[in-house]
Amino acid sequence: MNIAELQKRITEEKKRKKICILAHSYQSKEIKEIADYVGDSYGLSLKAKDTDAESIVMCGVLFMAETVKILSPQKRVLLANADAGCPMAEQIDKEQVQLFKREHPDYKVVAYINTTAALKTVCDVCVTSSSAVNIVKKLDAKNILFLPDCNLGSYVAQMVPDKHIQLMNGGCPIHARLSAAEVERAKQQHPEALFLVHPECKPEVVQLADFVGSTTAIMEYAVKSDKKEFLIGTENSIAEQLAYDCPDKHFYPISKQMLCPNMRLTTLVDLYHTLTGEGGEVIELDNETLVNARKCINEMIALG
């Protein structure tokens, strides 16, 4: 069976069973082509919340499926590949944060959306890469613990200098691989190209950027720009997707190291088996976790 035939079967199966398929932007193109929604993790969870479908399949990683379940507890949520995790989300556990809060009662804890449901239960507010700066500015606290990504946290600290932001030693191992030297070489090779970067990259890399933003923001910027060449400082699938979206423009991935193995675990066959009931993992969260994890997300919504 070729890709088109398998895509056809999946499309028929999801319509018959009224299943909504979500695909993160880092997924393969053959999966994104047949997904109902494609985007960043939080945006996808909102789409899942608003859809009439009673079953949701996430093509992404575990924390993303958990976020969908937190916002749509009444729906059946499945992760298409049960082994697809996120190293950053797993770097810091609930007990570490509880200990910090006992020792530093004057601190508010800000959790990046790329965290487990369990960790979210002991945090004060959740943020996305696009909302982090704005929410930290509005947060009614001078002292802040930002976790887990120290690079995103460093960017937020730079943009909000009036707050005292303490960081934990965590982060995305993929974005952290990109070096300033690689960016400088790419700029020399493509002097007309704008450098668009995700704030999960190292501070010295972010300082070289023409634009800093989330995955979705990077893609929107590139599509709307009248420029024709771009260096893409995030997972390499974004450069590939933009090349399809804008064939009249040129998009250059900077490093062959910028490949997320967890995002690439999910295959079209995995998705097919999930829809037919032969694969995937059902996401189960107890009521206490659902209620408490939802609090920091609600606070994010309240702060805009």
N, C-alpha and C positions, 0 to 999 in steps of 0.2 A: 504494500500500500504506500502510495506517495503522500507528500505533505498535504496537497490539496484535497485528496480523498479523505485523509484523517481529519482535516479541518471541517470538511462537510459533515462527517459523522458526529463530530463534537457539537457543531452548530445545531444539528437535528436533535441531538440528545438534550442539549440545554433548553431548547424550545419546548420539547415534549415534557420535560420534567420541571419547567419553569425555574431554572437555576440561573443565578447571576454570576458571571465570571469576572473577577477583578485581576488585573495584571499590573504589577509595578513597572515603572518605566525601564528598569534594568533587565526585564525579561526579554527573551528572544522575540524576534519580529513575528515568527509564525504563531506564537501565542498571543501577542498583542493584536494581531490582525483579527482574531475571532473573539477577543474579550469584549465584554459589555462596557467596561470602563478601564482606562489606562491612566496612571498618574502616580503621585507621591502617596505614601502610606496613609497619612491622615485624610487627604482628599478622597481616597478610595473608601475609607471607612464611612465617610459622610454619604457617599454615593450608595453604599450598601444599606445605610440607615434609611435612605429615602426610597429605595426600590421596593416594589410590591413582591418581589421574589422572597420565598420563605427559606430558600437555601442559597448560601453564598460560598463560592469556591475562590480562595485566594491563591494566586500564582505569585508568590513572593517568599517571605520568611516568617518564622513563627510569631514574632512580636506584632507583625502586621495583622495576622489572622486574629491574634488576641485583642487587638484594638478594635477590630470589626465586631468581635463578640461583646466587648465592653459596651459599645454604642448600640448594639442590636442583640441584646441578650435573649430575645424571644426567637431569634432565627437560628437555623442550623448552619454552622460555619465550619468549613473544611479547609485544611492546608493541602495543596495539591501534592507536595512532596514532604513527607514527614521528617526528613533529615535536614531540611532547609532552615538553618538557624542564623543568628547574627552574632558574631563574636563581640561586637560592641555592646549589644543588649545584655550579654551574659557576663560582662566584666565586673559588675558591682552587684552585690546582693542586698537583700532587705535588711539583714542584721547590721551591715556596715553603716547604713543610713540611720537606723534606729540608734546606734551607739553615738554617731556624730550629733544627732539631735539632742540626746541626753546631755552631752558634753558642751553643746553650743545652742542653748535654748533661744538665743536672740537671732538665729539664722533661719531664713526661709530656704527650702530645698526646691530647686527648679530641675525638673526631669525632662530631658530630650525625649521626644516621642519614641525614639529608638531604644526603648527599655522594656523589660518584661512587665507583665500585668502585676506580678507580685511586688516589684520595686515601685511601681506607680502608687500602690496602696499607702506608702509611707512618705510620699512627696507632696508638696504644697500646690504646685502648679506644673502643668505640662507645657512644652513648647515645641514648635516645629522649627526647622532651619529658617523658614521665611518669617516666622512670628517672634522668634526669640528676643531680638533686640527691642521690639516694641513692648513686649510683655514685661521684660525685666525693667524697662523704664517705668512702667506703670505700677509695678509691684510695690506694695506698701512695706518695704523693708530695705534697710541700708546694707545689711550683711546677707550674702547669698551664697549657698553652695550650689554650683552648677555641675550636673553630671549627665551622662558619663563622659562625653566627648570634650577633652581639654582643648582641642583646636577650635571647635565651635564656641566653647566657653571663652577662650582667649579673644576671639573675634568680638563676642558680645561685650566683654570687659573693655575692649578698645573703643567700642561704640557708645558705651555707657560708663564713662570714667568717674561719675559721681557715686557709683555703687562699689562696695567692696565685695568682689567676687572671688570665692575660693574654688579651686578646681580639683577634681580627682584625676588620677593618672589613667584615663581611659580614652578610647577613641576608635575610629574606623581604621582597621589595618590596611584597607585598600587605599583610601584617600591619603593616609599618612605616608604611603610609599612615594608619592610624587615629590620630587626634590626641586629646589630653586634652580639648580644647575641644569636639570632637564628642561625646565621652562625657558631658561635663557637660551639654550641651544635651539629650542623650537622657535623662539622669537627671531633668532638669527636666520633660520631656514625659511621662515615665513614672516618677513618684516611688516607686511601689510595686514596681518591677521590680528584680530582682537582676542585677548585672552579672557575667557569666561571660566570662573572657578567656583567650586562649592566650598563653603566655609568649614567643612570638615578637614580640609587640607591644612598643612602646617602654616603658621603665621608668616614665615618668610616667603611662602608660595603665594598666599593670599595678597601680600603686599605688592606683588607684581601684576595683579589683575586689572583689567579694564572694567570688569563687572563681577560682582560677588553675589551669589544667590543660590536658592534651592534648585533642585533638578528641574522642576517645572519652570521656575523663573529663568533659568539659563536657556531652556528651550524656547520660551516665549520671546526672550530678548533676541536670540539669534534669528528667529522667524521674522520678527518685526524690523530688525535692523536693515539699513540700506547697504551695509558693508557686505563683502562677498567672501571673506576668509575669516575663520575662527579657530583658535586653539581651545580645545575642550578639556577643562580640568576637573573631570569627574569620571565615573565609570564609563568605559569605552563604548558601551552599548548606546550611550546618548549621542556620541558622534555618528554612529551608524544610523540611528533613527533620524537624526537631523538631515543626514545626506539623502535619505528617502523623502523626507518632508520638503526639502529645499534643494532639488537637484541642480539648480542654477548657482548654488553656493558651494564652498569647499570647507569641510570640517576635519580638523586634524587631531586625532588622539595623541597625547604627548608621550605617554609611556605604555609599553606593552604589559607593564605590571598592573595597570589599572583594570583588573578583571576580578569580579566578585564570584568566587566559586560557589557560594551558597545561592546566589541569584541564578546561576547557570545550572543548578541541579535540576530544576523543574523542566521537564520536557513535554512535548505535545502528547506523547504516549502517557505520561503521568496524569495529565489533565483528562485524557480520555478514560483512563482507568478510574479516576476519581468520580467522573460523571456516571460511569456504569456500576459503581459500587464495589469495585475491585481494588481500589487504592485510596490514597489520601488519608488524612488524619482528622477526625472530628475534634474540634476545640471545645473542651469542657473547663469551665471556671466556676468555682463555688460562689454562692451568693454574696458572701462577705468580700471576696476579691472583686467581684463585679461592682458592688456598691462603692467600696473604698477607692478602687482604681478610677472609677468614673468621677470622683470628686476633683482630682487634679485636672482632668480634662474639662470638666464644667468650669473650673476656675480660669482655664485658658480661654474658653469661650466668653466668659464674663469680662475678661480683660481685653478682649478684642484681638 
